Amino acid sequence: MFGFGIPELLILLVIVVVIFGAGRIPEIGSAVGKSIRNFKNASEGKDAIDITPKKES
């Protein structure tokens, strides 16, 4: 994966922790996960809000 090994990933993790702080890491991970999920849903054509009119019975 782009020539990244364990030492490089550990250095990158330390830099991220120094920049953002340990408390913000879960928030950032959650935001990235939501972004990926929304992108997948949008690429499949699913809308977040269903705006189709409902038929009256």
MDTraj code that builds the backbone (N, CA, C; nanometers):
import mdtraj as md
import numpy as np

residues = "MET PHE GLY PHE GLY ILE PRO GLU LEU LEU ILE LEU LEU VAL ILE VAL VAL VAL ILE PHE GLY ALA GLY ARG ILE PRO GLU ILE GLY SER ALA VAL GLY LYS SER ILE ARG ASN PHE LYS ASN ALA SER GLU GLY LYS ASP ALA ILE ASP ILE THR PRO LYS LYS GLU SER".split()
xyz = np.array([
    [0.0845, -0.1177, 0.0000],
    [0.0000, 0.0000, 0.0000],
    [0.0889, 0.1237, 0.0000],
    [0.1273, 0.1696, -0.1132],
    [0.2069, 0.2906, -0.1323],
    [0.3405, 0.2845, -0.0592],
    [0.3900, 0.1674, -0.0272],
    [0.5187, 0.1538, 0.0378],
    [0.5169, 0.1878, 0.1854],
    [0.3978, 0.1937, 0.2477],
    [0.3892, 0.2221, 0.3903],
    [0.4038, 0.0926, 0.4678],
    [0.4960, 0.0928, 0.5631],
    [0.5115, -0.0209, 0.6516],
    [0.4635, 0.0169, 0.7905],
    [0.4842, -0.0721, 0.8848],
    [0.4423, -0.0479, 1.0227],
    [0.5129, 0.0747, 1.0818],
    [0.6441, 0.0906, 1.0640],
    [0.7090, 0.2099, 1.1230],
    [0.6544, 0.3417, 1.0683],
    [0.6282, 0.3466, 0.9383],
    [0.5758, 0.4696, 0.8791],
    [0.4362, 0.5005, 0.9316],
    [0.3523, 0.3967, 0.9451],
    [0.2170, 0.4173, 0.9959],
    [0.2181, 0.4628, 1.1413],
    [0.3106, 0.4098, 1.2210],
    [0.3214, 0.4530, 1.3612],
    [0.3649, 0.5991, 1.3709],
    [0.4582, 0.6393, 1.2867],
    [0.5018, 0.7793, 1.2855],
    [0.3862, 0.8694, 1.2447],
    [0.3103, 0.8281, 1.1455],
    [0.1942, 0.9056, 1.1009],
    [0.0902, 0.9157, 1.2124],
    [0.0664, 0.8076, 1.2850],
    [-0.0286, 0.8084, 1.3960],
    [0.0173, 0.9033, 1.5062],
    [0.1457, 0.9044, 1.5377],
    [0.1983, 0.9953, 1.6397],
    [0.1799, 1.1403, 1.5960],
    [0.2049, 1.1698, 1.4710],
    [0.1884, 1.3064, 1.4209],
    [0.0419, 1.3487, 1.4300],
    [-0.0502, 1.2596, 1.3945],
    [-0.1935, 1.2921, 1.4023],
    [-0.2351, 1.3166, 1.5461],
    [-0.1867, 1.2353, 1.6400],
    [-0.2208, 1.2536, 1.7809],
    [-0.1659, 1.3856, 1.8326],
    [-0.0463, 1.4231, 1.7910],
    [0.0126, 1.5502, 1.8354],
    [-0.0676, 1.6674, 1.7801],
    [-0.1091, 1.6594, 1.6547],
    [-0.1804, 1.7708, 1.5925],
    [-0.3211, 1.7853, 1.6483],
    [-0.3969, 1.6758, 1.6527],
    [-0.5378, 1.6837, 1.6896],
    [-0.5650, 1.6535, 1.8363],
    [-0.4771, 1.5856, 1.9029],
    [-0.5006, 1.5455, 2.0410],
    [-0.5716, 1.4116, 2.0458],
    [-0.5527, 1.3392, 2.1549],
    [-0.6064, 1.2038, 2.1655],
    [-0.7589, 1.2049, 2.1764],
    [-0.8181, 1.3098, 2.2319],
    [-0.9625, 1.3145, 2.2498],
    [-1.0402, 1.3346, 2.1215],
    [-0.9771, 1.3930, 2.0205],
    [-1.0486, 1.4228, 1.8954],
    [-1.0389, 1.3108, 1.7932],
    [-0.9531, 1.2120, 1.8160],
    [-0.9349, 1.1041, 1.7192],
    [-1.0657, 1.0273, 1.6933],
    [-1.1435, 0.9890, 1.7962],
    [-1.2700, 0.9190, 1.7668],
    [-1.3690, 1.0046, 1.6877],
    [-1.3718, 1.1349, 1.7150],
    [-1.4616, 1.2237, 1.6404],
    [-1.4221, 1.2285, 1.4932],
    [-1.2943, 1.2342, 1.4675],
    [-1.2458, 1.2394, 1.3297],
    [-1.2774, 1.1082, 1.2591],
    [-1.2565, 0.9961, 1.3278],
    [-1.2882, 0.8655, 1.2689],
    [-1.4354, 0.8515, 1.2384],
    [-1.5192, 0.9002, 1.3283],
    [-1.6638, 0.8946, 1.3070],
    [-1.7037, 0.9794, 1.1869],
    [-1.6472, 1.0975, 1.1758],
    [-1.6791, 1.1860, 1.0631],
    [-1.6355, 1.1240, 0.9305],
    [-1.5188, 1.0608, 0.9294],
    [-1.4713, 0.9964, 0.8066],
    [-1.5631, 0.8801, 0.7702],
    [-1.6041, 0.8017, 0.8692],
    [-1.6941, 0.6899, 0.8438],
    [-1.8284, 0.7347, 0.7880],
    [-1.8853, 0.8414, 0.8455],
    [-2.0122, 0.8940, 0.7961],
    [-1.9970, 0.9467, 0.6539],
    [-1.8848, 1.0106, 0.6263],
    [-1.8617, 1.0635, 0.4918],
    [-1.8544, 0.9515, 0.3889],
    [-1.7840, 0.8445, 0.4230],
    [-1.7725, 0.7315, 0.3308],
    [-1.9090, 0.6667, 0.3098],
    [-1.9869, 0.6499, 0.4177],
    [-2.1198, 0.5897, 0.4069],
    [-2.2109, 0.6745, 0.3196],
    [-2.2083, 0.8068, 0.3400],
    [-2.2920, 0.8956, 0.2588],
    [-2.2495, 0.8936, 0.1119],
    [-2.1201, 0.8857, 0.0878],
    [-2.0711, 0.8791, -0.0500],
    [-2.1177, 0.7512, -0.1172],
    [-2.1110, 0.6386, -0.0461],
    [-2.1571, 0.5120, -0.1027],
    [-2.3064, 0.5167, -0.1323],
    [-2.3845, 0.5717, -0.0392],
    [-2.5286, 0.5816, -0.0614],
    [-2.5601, 0.6717, -0.1798],
    [-2.4886, 0.7807, -0.1931],
    [-2.5122, 0.8724, -0.3042],
    [-2.4722, 0.8097, -0.4374],
    [-2.3653, 0.7317, -0.4375],
    [-2.3225, 0.6695, -0.5623],
    [-2.4177, 0.5575, -0.6042],
    [-2.4904, 0.4980, -0.5087],
    [-2.5883, 0.3944, -0.5410],
    [-2.7226, 0.4554, -0.5804],
    [-2.7385, 0.5844, -0.5639],
    [-2.8613, 0.6509, -0.6024],
    [-2.9619, 0.6618, -0.4904],
    [-2.9255, 0.6240, -0.3700],
    [-3.0170, 0.6356, -0.2564],
    [-3.0161, 0.7789, -0.2058],
    [-3.1331, 0.8335, -0.1791],
    [-3.1430, 0.9678, -0.1238],
    [-3.1572, 0.9587, 0.0268],
    [-3.1050, 1.0567, 0.0958],
    [-3.1155, 1.0594, 0.2416],
    [-3.2599, 1.0853, 0.2842],
    [-3.3303, 1.1661, 0.2056],
    [-3.4681, 1.1984, 0.2351],
    [-3.5544, 1.1519, 0.1176],
    [-3.6576, 1.0749, 0.1482],
    [-3.7470, 1.0257, 0.0438],
    [-3.8513, 1.1333, 0.0153],
    [-3.8495, 1.1871, -0.1074],
    [-3.9402, 1.2973, -0.1413],
    [-4.0511, 1.2533, -0.2358],
    [-4.0635, 1.1225, -0.2571],
    [-4.1681, 1.0753, -0.3460],
    [-4.3039, 1.0899, -0.2771],
    [-4.4050, 1.1335, -0.3504],
    [-4.5368, 1.1481, -0.2885],
    [-4.5974, 1.0116, -0.2554],
    [-4.6657, 1.0045, -0.1440],
    [-4.7267, 0.8785, -0.1027],
    [-4.8665, 0.8695, -0.1615],
    [-4.9028, 0.7489, -0.2028],
    [-5.0349, 0.7259, -0.2601],
    [-5.1364, 0.7117, -0.1480],
    [-5.2489, 0.7759, -0.1642],
    [-5.3555, 0.7637, -0.0655],
    [-5.4364, 0.6385, -0.0947],
    [-5.4713, 0.5654, 0.0070],
    [-5.5471, 0.4415, -0.0146],
    [-5.6939, 0.4572, 0.0107],
])
top = md.Topology()
chain = top.add_chain()
for i, resn in enumerate(residues, 1):
    res = top.add_residue(resn, chain, resSeq=i)
    for name in ("N", "CA", "C"):
        top.add_atom(name, md.element.get_by_symbol(name[0]), res)
traj = md.Trajectory(xyz[None], top)
